Amino acid sequence: MLALLCGGQGTPSDTVFDLVADQPAAEPVFIAATALLGADPREFVRARSADELSVDRSS
């Protein structure tokens, strides 16, 4: 499976990672992103409103 996420392409959503969130092949990517961002991206998007996800820092 290949997942491409393109920030700035439409309205940010808390479901952006739903397709790959539980895929074993994606886990290393989420681990690396968590280390860099200081938060798991899957939880980050679920804990914020669409407005919060739209700010430059988040998107």
DSSP file (Angstrom, degrees, kcal/mol; ACC not computed):
  #  RESIDUE AA STRUCTURE BP1 BP2  ACC     N-H-->O    O-->H-N    N-H-->O    O-->H-N    TCO  KAPPA ALPHA  PHI   PSI    X-CA   Y-CA   Z-CA
    1    1 A M              0   0    0      0, 0.0     2,-0.4     0, 0.0    19,-0.0   0.000 360.0 360.0 360.0 139.2    0.0    0.0    0.0
    2    2 A L        -     0   0    0      2,-0.0     2,-0.5     0, 0.0     0, 0.0  -0.990 360.0-169.8-121.9 129.5    1.2    3.5   -0.8
    3    3 A A        -     0   0    0     -2,-0.4     2,-0.5     2,-0.0     0, 0.0  -0.983   2.1-169.0-123.0 125.2   -0.3    6.5    0.9
    4    4 A L        -     0   0    0     -2,-0.5     2,-0.5     2,-0.0    -2,-0.0  -0.961   2.6-167.9-112.6 124.3    0.4   10.1   -0.3
    5    5 A L        -     0   0    0     -2,-0.5     2,-0.7    12,-0.0    -2,-0.0  -0.959   1.9-168.1-114.8 120.4   -0.7   12.9    2.0
    6    6 A C    >   -     0   0    0     -2,-0.5     3,-1.4     3,-0.1    -2,-0.0  -0.875  13.1-144.9-114.6 100.5   -0.6   16.4    0.4
    7    7 A G  T 3  S+     0   0    0     -2,-0.7     3,-0.1     1,-0.2    52,-0.0  -0.316  85.1  32.0 -59.4 142.9   -1.0   19.2    2.8
    8    8 A G  T 3  S+     0   0    0      2,-0.2     2,-1.0     1,-0.1    -1,-0.2   0.439  85.2 116.2  89.3  -0.2   -2.9   22.1    1.4
    9    9 A Q  S <  S-     0   0    0     -3,-1.4     2,-0.2     2,-0.0    -3,-0.1  -0.683  86.2 -40.6-103.2  78.7   -5.1   20.0   -0.9
   10   10 A G  S    S-     0   0    0     -2,-1.0    -2,-0.2    -3,-0.1     0, 0.0  -0.517 101.4 -22.2 100.7-170.6   -8.6   20.6    0.5
   11   11 A T        -     0   0    0     -2,-0.2    -2,-0.0     1,-0.1    39,-0.0  -0.617  67.6-116.5 -81.1 128.7  -10.0   20.9    4.0
   12   12 A P        -     0   0    0      0, 0.0     2,-0.3     0, 0.0    42,-0.1  -0.325  38.2-168.0 -61.2 147.4   -7.9   19.3    6.8
   13   13 A S    >   -     0   0    0     40,-0.1     3,-1.2     1,-0.0     4,-0.1  -0.977  36.1-129.6-141.3 150.6   -9.7   16.4    8.5
   14   14 A D  T 3  S+     0   0    0     -2,-0.3     3,-0.2     1,-0.2    31,-0.1   0.490 109.2  61.3 -75.6  -1.5   -9.3   14.3   11.6
   15   15 A T  T >   +     0   0    0      1,-0.1     3,-1.8     2,-0.1     4,-0.4   0.281  66.8 111.9-104.0   9.2   -9.7   11.3    9.4
   16   16 A V  T <  S+     0   0    0     -3,-1.2     3,-0.3     1,-0.3    -1,-0.1   0.790  84.7  38.0 -57.0 -31.5   -6.7   11.9    7.2
   17   17 A F  T >> S+     0   0    0     -3,-0.2     4,-2.3     1,-0.2     3,-0.9   0.384  83.8 105.4-101.1   4.3   -4.8    8.9    8.6
   18   18 A D  T <4 S+     0   0    0     -3,-1.8     4,-0.4     1,-0.3    -1,-0.2   0.838  76.8  54.9 -56.3 -36.8   -7.7    6.5    8.8
   19   19 A L  T 34 S+     0   0    0     -4,-0.4    -1,-0.3    -3,-0.3    -2,-0.1   0.844 125.5  20.4 -66.4 -33.6   -6.7    4.5    5.8
   20   20 A V  T X4 S+     0   0    0     -3,-0.9     3,-1.8    -4,-0.1     6,-0.2   0.463  90.7 103.7-116.5  -3.4   -3.2    3.7    7.1
   21   21 A A  T 3< S+     0   0    0     -4,-2.3    -3,-0.1     1,-0.3    -2,-0.1   0.811  94.0  32.6 -54.3 -36.2   -3.4    4.3   10.9
   22   22 A D  T 3  S+     0   0    0     -4,-0.4    -1,-0.3    -5,-0.1    -2,-0.1   0.251  88.6 118.4-107.1  12.0   -3.5    0.6   11.7
   23   23 A Q    X>  -     0   0    0     -3,-1.8     3,-1.4     1,-0.1     4,-0.9  -0.683  59.9-143.5 -81.9 124.4   -1.3   -0.7    8.8
   24   24 A P  G >4 S+     0   0    0      0, 0.0     3,-0.7     0, 0.0    -1,-0.1   0.851  99.9  58.6 -55.0 -36.0    1.9   -2.4   10.1
   25   25 A A  G 34 S+     0   0    0      1,-0.2     4,-0.3     2,-0.1    -5,-0.0   0.761 104.9  51.0 -66.7 -23.5    3.9   -1.0    7.2
   26   26 A A  G X> S+     0   0    0     -3,-1.4     4,-2.1    -6,-0.2     3,-0.6   0.656  86.3  86.8 -86.9 -16.5    3.0    2.6    8.2
   27   27 A E  H <X S+     0   0    0     -4,-0.9     4,-2.5    -3,-0.7     5,-0.2   0.876  85.2  52.5 -56.6 -43.8    4.0    2.2   11.9
   28   28 A P  H 3> S+     0   0    0      0, 0.0     4,-2.3     0, 0.0    -1,-0.3   0.868 109.3  51.5 -60.7 -33.3    7.7    3.1   11.3
   29   29 A V  H <> S+     0   0    0     -3,-0.6     4,-2.6    -4,-0.3    -2,-0.2   0.927 111.0  46.4 -67.5 -44.4    6.6    6.3    9.6
   30   30 A F  H  X S+     0   0    0     -4,-2.1     4,-2.4     2,-0.2    -1,-0.2   0.869 111.7  52.2 -66.7 -35.8    4.3    7.2   12.5
   31   31 A I  H  X S+     0   0    0     -4,-2.5     4,-2.0    -5,-0.2    -2,-0.2   0.935 112.2  45.3 -63.6 -46.2    7.1    6.4   15.0
   32   32 A A  H  X S+     0   0    0     -4,-2.3     4,-1.9     1,-0.2    -2,-0.2   0.911 113.6  49.6 -63.9 -42.4    9.5    8.7   13.2
   33   33 A A  H  X S+     0   0    0     -4,-2.6     4,-3.0     1,-0.2     6,-0.4   0.892 108.7  52.9 -64.5 -39.3    6.9   11.4   12.8
   34   34 A T  H  X S+     0   0    0     -4,-2.4     4,-2.4     1,-0.2     5,-0.3   0.911 108.4  50.5 -62.1 -42.3    6.1   11.2   16.5
   35   35 A A  H  < S+     0   0    0     -4,-2.0    -1,-0.2     1,-0.2    -2,-0.2   0.891 117.0  40.3 -62.5 -39.8    9.8   11.6   17.4
   36   36 A L  H  < S+     0   0    0     -4,-1.9    -2,-0.2     1,-0.1    -1,-0.2   0.877 124.2  35.9 -76.7 -38.6   10.1   14.7   15.1
   37   37 A L  H  < S-     0   0    0     -4,-3.0    -2,-0.2     2,-0.2    -3,-0.2   0.688  98.5-126.7 -91.7 -20.1    6.8   16.3   16.0
   38   38 A G  S  < S+     0   0    0     -4,-2.4     2,-0.3    -5,-0.3    -3,-0.1   0.546  85.4  64.5  82.7   6.6    6.6   15.4   19.7
   39   39 A A  S    S-     0   0    0     -6,-0.4    -2,-0.2    -5,-0.3    -1,-0.1  -0.976  93.3-100.1-157.2 146.5    3.1   13.9   19.2
   40   40 A D    >>  -     0   0    0     -2,-0.3     4,-2.7     1,-0.2     3,-0.6  -0.572  30.9-140.0 -68.1 123.5    1.7   11.0   17.3
   41   41 A P  H 3> S+     0   0    0      0, 0.0     4,-2.2     0, 0.0     5,-0.2   0.822 100.4  59.0 -57.3 -32.1    0.2   12.5   14.1
   42   42 A R  H 3> S+     0   0    0      1,-0.2     4,-1.0     2,-0.2   -25,-0.1   0.903 113.0  37.7 -64.1 -40.6   -2.9   10.2   14.4
   43   43 A E  H <> S+     0   0    0     -3,-0.6     4,-1.7     2,-0.2    -1,-0.2   0.852 110.9  61.7 -77.3 -35.5   -3.7   11.6   17.8
   44   44 A F  H  < S+     0   0    0     -4,-2.7     4,-0.2     1,-0.2     3,-0.2   0.923 107.6  42.5 -56.3 -47.5   -2.7   15.1   16.8
   45   45 A V  H >< S+     0   0    0     -4,-2.2     3,-0.7     1,-0.2    -1,-0.2   0.826 113.0  53.0 -72.7 -29.6   -5.4   15.3   14.1
   46   46 A R  H 3< S+     0   0    0     -4,-1.0    -1,-0.2    -5,-0.2    -2,-0.2   0.767 107.1  52.8 -74.0 -24.4   -8.1   13.7   16.2
   47   47 A A  T 3< S+     0   0    0     -4,-1.7     2,-0.3    -3,-0.2    -1,-0.2   0.396 102.5  69.6 -93.1   2.6   -7.6   16.1   19.1
   48   48 A R  S <  S-     0   0    0     -3,-0.7     2,-0.1    -4,-0.2   -34,-0.0  -0.889  76.4-119.1-126.1 153.2   -7.9   19.3   17.0
   49   49 A S     >  -     0   0    0     -2,-0.3     4,-2.2     1,-0.1     5,-0.2  -0.328  36.8-103.9 -78.4 166.8  -10.7   21.1   15.2
   50   50 A A  H  > S+     0   0    0      1,-0.2     4,-1.1     2,-0.2    -1,-0.1   0.879 123.9  54.0 -58.8 -38.6  -10.7   21.7   11.4
   51   51 A D  H  > S+     0   0    0      1,-0.2     4,-0.6     2,-0.2     3,-0.5   0.917 108.8  47.8 -63.0 -43.4   -9.8   25.3   12.1
   52   52 A E  H >4 S+     0   0    0      1,-0.2     3,-0.7     2,-0.2     6,-0.3   0.867 110.5  51.9 -65.9 -35.7   -6.9   24.3   14.3
   53   53 A L  H 3< S+     0   0    0     -4,-2.2    -1,-0.2     1,-0.2    -2,-0.2   0.710 102.5  62.1 -71.7 -19.2   -5.7   21.9   11.6
   54   54 A S  H 3< S+     0   0    0     -4,-1.1    -1,-0.2    -3,-0.5    -2,-0.2   0.662  78.1 103.6 -82.7 -17.2   -5.9   24.7    9.0
   55   55 A V  S XX S-     0   0    0     -3,-0.7     4,-2.4    -4,-0.6     3,-0.8  -0.342  85.1-112.9 -67.4 150.6   -3.3   26.9   10.6
   56   56 A D  T 34 S+     0   0    0      1,-0.3    -1,-0.1     2,-0.2    -3,-0.0   0.842 113.4  57.5 -54.0 -40.1    0.1   26.9    8.9
   57   57 A R  T 34 S+     0   0    0      1,-0.2    -1,-0.3     2,-0.2    -4,-0.1   0.883 113.9  38.4 -61.7 -38.4    1.9   25.2   11.8
   58   58 A S  T <4        0   0    0     -3,-0.8    -2,-0.2    -6,-0.3    -1,-0.2   0.897 360.0 360.0 -80.7 -41.9   -0.4   22.2   11.7
   59   59 A S     <        0   0    0     -4,-2.4    -2,-0.2   -52,-0.0    -1,-0.2   0.487 360.0 360.0 -88.3 360.0   -0.9   21.8    8.0
